[in-house]
Amino acid sequence: MGFPYDEASWSVADGVIFMGWGTAMPGMYTAIAAGICVAVLLFGQATEKSKMRQFD
């Protein structure tokens, strides 16, 4: 799988040029990324809360 065009220029690109376009995958990747972000925020909040209890 190489570069899809003969010339490396933006002028030859017409339309969307990423894998998964036209399928459910962009939405799935967005949902997975949002889930990871929420998990990181919840883990960070729990960690900060436990560290804050040390100073009370």
N, CA, C and O atoms as a CHARMM CRD file, in Angstrom:
* protein
*
  224
    1    1 MET  N      0.83700  -1.17400   0.00000 PROA 1      0.00000
    2    1 MET  CA     0.00000   0.00000   0.00000 PROA 1      0.00000
    3    1 MET  C      0.87900   1.23200   0.00000 PROA 1      0.00000
    4    1 MET  O      1.50200   1.54600   1.01400 PROA 1      0.00000
    5    2 GLY  N      0.93700   1.90700  -1.07200 PROA 2      0.00000
    6    2 GLY  CA     1.77000   3.09400  -1.17600 PROA 2      0.00000
    7    2 GLY  C      0.94100   4.34600  -1.28200 PROA 2      0.00000
    8    2 GLY  O     -0.24100   4.36400  -0.94000 PROA 2      0.00000
    9    3 PHE  N      1.57200   5.38100  -1.75500 PROA 3      0.00000
   10    3 PHE  CA     0.88600   6.64800  -1.96100 PROA 3      0.00000
   11    3 PHE  C     -0.08700   6.49600  -3.11900 PROA 3      0.00000
   12    3 PHE  O      0.30700   6.00800  -4.17900 PROA 3      0.00000
   13    4 PRO  N     -1.34200   6.89500  -2.95700 PROA 4      0.00000
   14    4 PRO  CA    -2.34700   6.59100  -3.97800 PROA 4      0.00000
   15    4 PRO  C     -2.27700   7.45100  -5.23200 PROA 4      0.00000
   16    4 PRO  O     -3.03500   7.21100  -6.17200 PROA 4      0.00000
   17    5 TYR  N     -1.40000   8.43600  -5.27900 PROA 5      0.00000
   18    5 TYR  CA    -1.33500   9.33200  -6.43200 PROA 5      0.00000
   19    5 TYR  C      0.05100   9.28300  -7.05900 PROA 5      0.00000
   20    5 TYR  O      1.02500   8.91800  -6.40000 PROA 5      0.00000
   21    6 ASP  N      0.13600   9.64700  -8.31400 PROA 6      0.00000
   22    6 ASP  CA     1.42200   9.68400  -9.01100 PROA 6      0.00000
   23    6 ASP  C      2.25900  10.88000  -8.58300 PROA 6      0.00000
   24    6 ASP  O      3.48800  10.82900  -8.62900 PROA 6      0.00000
   25    7 GLU  N      1.60900  11.93900  -8.17100 PROA 7      0.00000
   26    7 GLU  CA     2.27200  13.19000  -7.84800 PROA 7      0.00000
   27    7 GLU  C      2.00300  13.52900  -6.38900 PROA 7      0.00000
   28    7 GLU  O      0.85700  13.45700  -5.94500 PROA 7      0.00000
   29    8 ALA  N      3.02800  13.89400  -5.63800 PROA 8      0.00000
   30    8 ALA  CA     2.86800  14.23800  -4.21600 PROA 8      0.00000
   31    8 ALA  C      2.48000  15.69800  -4.08300 PROA 8      0.00000
   32    8 ALA  O      3.31100  16.53300  -3.72600 PROA 8      0.00000
   33    9 SER  N      1.22400  16.01300  -4.36800 PROA 9      0.00000
   34    9 SER  CA     0.73400  17.38100  -4.30600 PROA 9      0.00000
   35    9 SER  C     -0.72700  17.36300  -3.85000 PROA 9      0.00000
   36    9 SER  O     -1.47500  16.44300  -4.18200 PROA 9      0.00000
   37   10 TRP  N     -1.12500  18.37600  -3.09400 PROA 10     0.00000
   38   10 TRP  CA    -2.50000  18.45100  -2.63500 PROA 10     0.00000
   39   10 TRP  C     -3.46700  18.75200  -3.76600 PROA 10     0.00000
   40   10 TRP  O     -4.67200  18.53600  -3.63200 PROA 10     0.00000
   41   11 SER  N     -2.95000  19.24800  -4.87400 PROA 11     0.00000
   42   11 SER  CA    -3.83900  19.58800  -5.98200 PROA 11     0.00000
   43   11 SER  C     -4.45200  18.35400  -6.64600 PROA 11     0.00000
   44   11 SER  O     -5.47700  18.47100  -7.31700 PROA 11     0.00000
   45   12 VAL  N     -3.84900  17.17600  -6.47400 PROA 12     0.00000
   46   12 VAL  CA    -4.39500  15.96500  -7.08000 PROA 12     0.00000
   47   12 VAL  C     -5.38900  15.25500  -6.16400 PROA 12     0.00000
   48   12 VAL  O     -6.10700  14.35800  -6.60600 PROA 12     0.00000
   49   13 ALA  N     -5.43500  15.65300  -4.88800 PROA 13     0.00000
   50   13 ALA  CA    -6.36100  15.02200  -3.94600 PROA 13     0.00000
   51   13 ALA  C     -7.77000  15.54200  -4.19500 PROA 13     0.00000
   52   13 ALA  O     -8.01600  16.74800  -4.18500 PROA 13     0.00000
   53   14 ASP  N     -8.68900  14.60700  -4.41900 PROA 14     0.00000
   54   14 ASP  CA   -10.07400  15.00600  -4.63600 PROA 14     0.00000
   55   14 ASP  C    -10.96000  14.20000  -3.69800 PROA 14     0.00000
   56   14 ASP  O    -11.17500  13.00600  -3.90500 PROA 14     0.00000
   57   15 GLY  N    -11.47000  14.85700  -2.66900 PROA 15     0.00000
   58   15 GLY  CA   -12.31700  14.18300  -1.70600 PROA 15     0.00000
   59   15 GLY  C    -11.54400  13.69300  -0.50200 PROA 15     0.00000
   60   15 GLY  O    -10.41800  14.11900  -0.24200 PROA 15     0.00000
   61   16 VAL  N    -12.16200  12.80400   0.21100 PROA 16     0.00000
   62   16 VAL  CA   -11.60100  12.27300   1.44700 PROA 16     0.00000
   63   16 VAL  C    -10.54700  11.22800   1.12100 PROA 16     0.00000
   64   16 VAL  O    -10.75400  10.39500   0.23800 PROA 16     0.00000
   65   17 ILE  N     -9.40700  11.26200   1.82900 PROA 17     0.00000
   66   17 ILE  CA    -8.34000  10.31200   1.53900 PROA 17     0.00000
   67   17 ILE  C     -7.83600   9.60000   2.79600 PROA 17     0.00000
   68   17 ILE  O     -6.62800   9.44900   2.97800 PROA 17     0.00000
   69   18 PHE  N     -8.75300   9.16400   3.66300 PROA 18     0.00000
   70   18 PHE  CA    -8.32200   8.33700   4.78000 PROA 18     0.00000
   71   18 PHE  C     -9.09400   7.02600   4.77500 PROA 18     0.00000
   72   18 PHE  O    -10.20400   6.93500   4.25100 PROA 18     0.00000
   73   19 MET  N     -8.47200   6.00400   5.37900 PROA 19     0.00000
   74   19 MET  CA    -9.06900   4.67100   5.37000 PROA 19     0.00000
   75   19 MET  C    -10.33500   4.64500   6.21500 PROA 19     0.00000
   76   19 MET  O    -10.40500   5.29300   7.25900 PROA 19     0.00000
   77   20 GLY  N    -11.31100   3.91000   5.77100 PROA 20     0.00000
   78   20 GLY  CA   -12.52900   3.73600   6.53500 PROA 20     0.00000
   79   20 GLY  C    -13.63800   4.69100   6.14800 PROA 20     0.00000
   80   20 GLY  O    -14.74000   4.60000   6.69000 PROA 20     0.00000
   81   21 TRP  N    -13.38100   5.60400   5.22900 PROA 21     0.00000
   82   21 TRP  CA   -14.41800   6.55000   4.84100 PROA 21     0.00000
   83   21 TRP  C    -15.56500   5.81100   4.16800 PROA 21     0.00000
   84   21 TRP  O    -15.33700   4.92300   3.34700 PROA 21     0.00000
   85   22 GLY  N    -16.76500   6.16400   4.50200 PROA 22     0.00000
   86   22 GLY  CA   -17.93400   5.52400   3.93200 PROA 22     0.00000
   87   22 GLY  C    -18.40600   4.31700   4.73000 PROA 22     0.00000
   88   22 GLY  O    -19.38500   3.67200   4.35700 PROA 22     0.00000
   89   23 THR  N    -17.72300   4.00900   5.82000 PROA 23     0.00000
   90   23 THR  CA   -18.11300   2.89500   6.67700 PROA 23     0.00000
   91   23 THR  C    -18.42800   3.45400   8.06500 PROA 23     0.00000
   92   23 THR  O    -18.43100   4.66800   8.26500 PROA 23     0.00000
   93   24 ALA  N    -18.68800   2.58000   9.00000 PROA 24     0.00000
   94   24 ALA  CA   -18.96600   3.00300  10.37100 PROA 24     0.00000
   95   24 ALA  C    -17.69000   3.22600  11.17300 PROA 24     0.00000
   96   24 ALA  O    -17.76700   3.65800  12.32300 PROA 24     0.00000
   97   25 MET  N    -16.53500   2.94900  10.61300 PROA 25     0.00000
   98   25 MET  CA   -15.29500   2.99700  11.38800 PROA 25     0.00000
   99   25 MET  C    -14.93500   4.38400  11.91200 PROA 25     0.00000
  100   25 MET  O    -14.50400   4.46800  13.06200 PROA 25     0.00000
  101   26 PRO  N    -15.07700   5.48800  11.15900 PROA 26     0.00000
  102   26 PRO  CA   -14.76100   6.78200  11.77900 PROA 26     0.00000
  103   26 PRO  C    -15.58800   7.04300  13.03400 PROA 26     0.00000
  104   26 PRO  O    -15.06300   7.56200  14.01900 PROA 26     0.00000
  105   27 GLY  N    -16.85600   6.69500  13.01200 PROA 27     0.00000
  106   27 GLY  CA   -17.68100   6.84800  14.20600 PROA 27     0.00000
  107   27 GLY  C    -17.25800   5.91600  15.32300 PROA 27     0.00000
  108   27 GLY  O    -17.28300   6.29000  16.49500 PROA 27     0.00000
  109   28 MET  N    -16.87400   4.71400  14.96400 PROA 28     0.00000
  110   28 MET  CA   -16.41500   3.75800  15.97800 PROA 28     0.00000
  111   28 MET  C    -15.11900   4.23800  16.62000 PROA 28     0.00000
  112   28 MET  O    -14.96500   4.15900  17.83800 PROA 28     0.00000
  113   29 TYR  N    -14.18700   4.73300  15.81100 PROA 29     0.00000
  114   29 TYR  CA   -12.92600   5.23600  16.35500 PROA 29     0.00000
  115   29 TYR  C    -13.17500   6.44100  17.26100 PROA 29     0.00000
  116   29 TYR  O    -12.50600   6.59200  18.28300 PROA 29     0.00000
  117   30 THR  N    -14.12200   7.29200  16.89900 PROA 30     0.00000
  118   30 THR  CA   -14.46200   8.43700  17.74000 PROA 30     0.00000
  119   30 THR  C    -15.06100   7.97200  19.06300 PROA 30     0.00000
  120   30 THR  O    -14.72700   8.51400  20.11600 PROA 30     0.00000
  121   31 ALA  N    -15.93900   6.97800  19.02100 PROA 31     0.00000
  122   31 ALA  CA   -16.53800   6.45200  20.24500 PROA 31     0.00000
  123   31 ALA  C    -15.48700   5.79200  21.13700 PROA 31     0.00000
  124   31 ALA  O    -15.51700   5.95800  22.35700 PROA 31     0.00000
  125   32 ILE  N    -14.57300   5.05700  20.54600 PROA 32     0.00000
  126   32 ILE  CA   -13.49600   4.42300  21.32500 PROA 32     0.00000
  127   32 ILE  C    -12.61900   5.48800  21.97400 PROA 32     0.00000
  128   32 ILE  O    -12.26900   5.37300  23.14900 PROA 32     0.00000
  129   33 ALA  N    -12.26200   6.52900  21.21100 PROA 33     0.00000
  130   33 ALA  CA   -11.42000   7.60100  21.75600 PROA 33     0.00000
  131   33 ALA  C    -12.13900   8.34300  22.86800 PROA 33     0.00000
  132   33 ALA  O    -11.52400   8.69300  23.87500 PROA 33     0.00000
  133   34 ALA  N    -13.44000   8.58900  22.70100 PROA 34     0.00000
  134   34 ALA  CA   -14.20400   9.26400  23.75300 PROA 34     0.00000
  135   34 ALA  C    -14.25700   8.40100  25.00800 PROA 34     0.00000
  136   34 ALA  O    -14.14900   8.92100  26.11900 PROA 34     0.00000
  137   35 GLY  N    -14.42000   7.10000  24.84800 PROA 35     0.00000
  138   35 GLY  CA   -14.41900   6.19200  25.99000 PROA 35     0.00000
  139   35 GLY  C    -13.09400   6.19500  26.72600 PROA 35     0.00000
  140   35 GLY  O    -13.05700   6.18000  27.95600 PROA 35     0.00000
  141   36 ILE  N    -12.00700   6.21400  25.97200 PROA 36     0.00000
  142   36 ILE  CA   -10.67700   6.26500  26.59700 PROA 36     0.00000
  143   36 ILE  C    -10.50300   7.57600  27.35200 PROA 36     0.00000
  144   36 ILE  O     -9.97000   7.58400  28.46200 PROA 36     0.00000
  145   37 CYS  N    -10.94600   8.68000  26.76600 PROA 37     0.00000
  146   37 CYS  CA   -10.83500   9.97700  27.44300 PROA 37     0.00000
  147   37 CYS  C    -11.61900   9.99400  28.75000 PROA 37     0.00000
  148   37 CYS  O    -11.12100  10.48200  29.76500 PROA 37     0.00000
  149   38 VAL  N    -12.82200   9.47200  28.73400 PROA 38     0.00000
  150   38 VAL  CA   -13.63600   9.42700  29.95400 PROA 38     0.00000
  151   38 VAL  C    -12.97000   8.54300  31.00300 PROA 38     0.00000
  152   38 VAL  O    -12.95500   8.89500  32.18300 PROA 38     0.00000
  153   39 ALA  N    -12.42000   7.40300  30.59500 PROA 39     0.00000
  154   39 ALA  CA   -11.74400   6.50800  31.53600 PROA 39     0.00000
  155   39 ALA  C    -10.53400   7.18800  32.16800 PROA 39     0.00000
  156   39 ALA  O    -10.30400   7.05500  33.37100 PROA 39     0.00000
  157   40 VAL  N     -9.76300   7.91200  31.36900 PROA 40     0.00000
  158   40 VAL  CA    -8.59000   8.61300  31.90200 PROA 40     0.00000
  159   40 VAL  C     -9.01900   9.69900  32.88200 PROA 40     0.00000
  160   40 VAL  O     -8.40000   9.86800  33.93200 PROA 40     0.00000
  161   41 LEU  N    -10.07500  10.43500  32.54400 PROA 41     0.00000
  162   41 LEU  CA   -10.56100  11.47400  33.46800 PROA 41     0.00000
  163   41 LEU  C    -11.05500  10.88000  34.78000 PROA 41     0.00000
  164   41 LEU  O    -10.76800  11.42400  35.84600 PROA 41     0.00000
  165   42 LEU  N    -11.78900   9.77800  34.72300 PROA 42     0.00000
  166   42 LEU  CA   -12.28600   9.14400  35.94800 PROA 42     0.00000
  167   42 LEU  C    -11.13500   8.59600  36.78500 PROA 42     0.00000
  168   42 LEU  O    -11.13800   8.73700  38.00800 PROA 42     0.00000
  169   43 PHE  N    -10.15300   7.97600  36.14100 PROA 43     0.00000
  170   43 PHE  CA    -8.99800   7.45200  36.87200 PROA 43     0.00000
  171   43 PHE  C     -8.20400   8.58700  37.50900 PROA 43     0.00000
  172   43 PHE  O     -7.76800   8.47800  38.65600 PROA 43     0.00000
  173   44 GLY  N     -8.01800   9.67200  36.76700 PROA 44     0.00000
  174   44 GLY  CA    -7.29500  10.82200  37.30900 PROA 44     0.00000
  175   44 GLY  C     -8.02300  11.44400  38.48000 PROA 44     0.00000
  176   44 GLY  O     -7.39500  11.83600  39.46400 PROA 44     0.00000
  177   45 GLN  N     -9.33700  11.54100  38.39100 PROA 45     0.00000
  178   45 GLN  CA   -10.12500  12.10500  39.49000 PROA 45     0.00000
  179   45 GLN  C    -10.01700  11.23000  40.73000 PROA 45     0.00000
  180   45 GLN  O     -9.87000  11.74400  41.83800 PROA 45     0.00000
  181   46 ALA  N    -10.08800   9.91500  40.55700 PROA 46     0.00000
  182   46 ALA  CA    -9.97000   9.00400  41.70100 PROA 46     0.00000
  183   46 ALA  C     -8.58800   9.10200  42.33200 PROA 46     0.00000
  184   46 ALA  O     -8.45700   9.08400  43.55600 PROA 46     0.00000
  185   47 THR  N     -7.56800   9.20400  41.50800 PROA 47     0.00000
  186   47 THR  CA    -6.20300   9.31300  42.02700 PROA 47     0.00000
  187   47 THR  C     -6.01100  10.61800  42.79000 PROA 47     0.00000
  188   47 THR  O     -5.42300  10.63100  43.87100 PROA 47     0.00000
  189   48 GLU  N     -6.50600  11.70900  42.22600 PROA 48     0.00000
  190   48 GLU  CA    -6.37600  13.00200  42.89600 PROA 48     0.00000
  191   48 GLU  C     -7.15300  13.02400  44.21100 PROA 48     0.00000
  192   48 GLU  O     -6.69300  13.59500  45.20000 PROA 48     0.00000
  193   49 LYS  N     -8.31900  12.40700  44.22100 PROA 49     0.00000
  194   49 LYS  CA    -9.12000  12.38100  45.45000 PROA 49     0.00000
  195   49 LYS  C     -8.39600  11.60500  46.54500 PROA 49     0.00000
  196   49 LYS  O     -8.40500  12.01500  47.70600 PROA 49     0.00000
  197   50 SER  N     -7.76600  10.48100  46.18300 PROA 50     0.00000
  198   50 SER  CA    -7.05000   9.70600  47.18800 PROA 50     0.00000
  199   50 SER  C     -5.80800  10.44200  47.69000 PROA 50     0.00000
  200   50 SER  O     -5.45800  10.32600  48.86400 PROA 50     0.00000
  201   51 LYS  N     -5.14800  11.18500  46.83100 PROA 51     0.00000
  202   51 LYS  CA    -3.98000  11.95900  47.26900 PROA 51     0.00000
  203   51 LYS  C     -4.39600  13.13400  48.12700 PROA 51     0.00000
  204   51 LYS  O     -3.67100  13.51900  49.04400 PROA 51     0.00000
  205   52 MET  N     -5.55900  13.71000  47.84200 PROA 52     0.00000
  206   52 MET  CA    -6.02900  14.85400  48.60900 PROA 52     0.00000
  207   52 MET  C     -6.41100  14.44600  50.02700 PROA 52     0.00000
  208   52 MET  O     -6.27300  15.24200  50.95600 PROA 52     0.00000
  209   53 ARG  N     -6.88900  13.21700  50.20500 PROA 53     0.00000
  210   53 ARG  CA    -7.25300  12.74300  51.54800 PROA 53     0.00000
  211   53 ARG  C     -6.04800  12.70400  52.48400 PROA 53     0.00000
  212   53 ARG  O     -6.21300  12.78300  53.70100 PROA 53     0.00000
  213   54 GLN  N     -4.84900  12.58400  51.93900 PROA 54     0.00000
  214   54 GLN  CA    -3.63900  12.54700  52.77400 PROA 54     0.00000
  215   54 GLN  C     -3.41700  13.87700  53.50400 PROA 54     0.00000
  216   54 GLN  O     -2.77800  13.90300  54.55600 PROA 54     0.00000
  217   55 PHE  N     -3.93600  14.97100  52.95800 PROA 55     0.00000
  218   55 PHE  CA    -3.68900  16.29700  53.53800 PROA 55     0.00000
  219   55 PHE  C     -4.83100  16.80300  54.38200 PROA 55     0.00000
  220   55 PHE  O     -4.76600  17.91700  54.90300 PROA 55     0.00000
  221   56 ASP  N     -5.88800  16.00500  54.53200 PROA 56     0.00000
  222   56 ASP  CA    -7.02800  16.44600  55.36500 PROA 56     0.00000
  223   56 ASP  C     -6.80900  16.09800  56.80700 PROA 56     0.00000
  224   56 ASP  O     -7.65900  16.39000  57.64800 PROA 56     0.00000
